[in-house]
Amino acid sequence: MDDIAGKVALVTGASRGIGRAIALALARAGADLAINYRSREAEAAAVATQIRGLGRRCIPVRADVSKSAEVARLVETVQAQLGAIEILVNNAGIARPQPLEEITESDWDELLAVNLTSCFLLTQAVLPGMRARRWGRIINLSSVAAQVGGVVGPHYAASKAGLLGLTHSYAALLAKEGITANAIAPALILTEMVTSNLKARPDLIPVGRFGDPEEVAEVALALARNGYITGQTINLNGGWVMS
Ligand code: NAP
């Protein structure tokens, strides 16, 4: 297992939910953190304060990761203040549960931009630093929706399935350079994304409960430490899909 103490990690969408839990887990393991968020400044600041309380460096950075200019500014800010990004967690995402017949092209474009294009933009932006160091970890938050459709809609499921192809390509192309790329595919983790969706019910899950963000964070931490897992999708779904 690699020691991640002192490494610089960027977690997108880390003001709350799964991203917050992953950022805290990486900080407890000794990483310095950039906390990206889109609008909830106070919540991001609270996470940053908590991480600094653990003795790690931490900066919150507002950026809409679906916009290339904001991604460029985000990465430049992190690199100027903390150093080259060695661990990238593409976690920021949105779900727009809506009746199938009401999904428009602009809904599709928004979901794809936030959930998928952002991960391409961020990965491309951090890769030069990772390649120069011959060490990097790319962790993408996919979803059980990529496998079974899920409880949001086809736009969400397609964005999360696209992330699996993105992960496989980066993993294959970068395997010889000390850089791993993996996906985590959770189902129904207890965050606002789930509590705001009436179709998300614990009885859909064989283990009979929603997952905890901490349970996702443990897996993300293991992927950050492990240099021999690459190109994988780690299923974390209470038994909804078995592999
Ligand atoms: P959440 O509680 O709704 O939190 C979403 C986070 O993403 C927030 O920090 C939010 O920032 C940020 N965000 C949203 N749009 C953004 C944008 N354009 N630019 C930058 N940040 C943005 O979601 P979650 O449940 O923790 O989900 C985290 C990831 O796991 C998502 O990719 C989601 O699709 C995936 N996932 C979740 C579940 C689940 O059951 N919860 C299952 C499978 C996969 P603000 O706070 O500033 O708005």
Residues whose N, C-alpha, C, O or C-beta is under 5 A from the ligand:
A	BS01	NAP	G13 A14 S15 R16 G17 I18 G19 N36 Y37 R38 S39 R40 A63 D64 V65 S66 N91 A92 G93 I94 V114 L141 S142 S143 V144 P186 A187 L188 I189 T191 E192 M193 V194
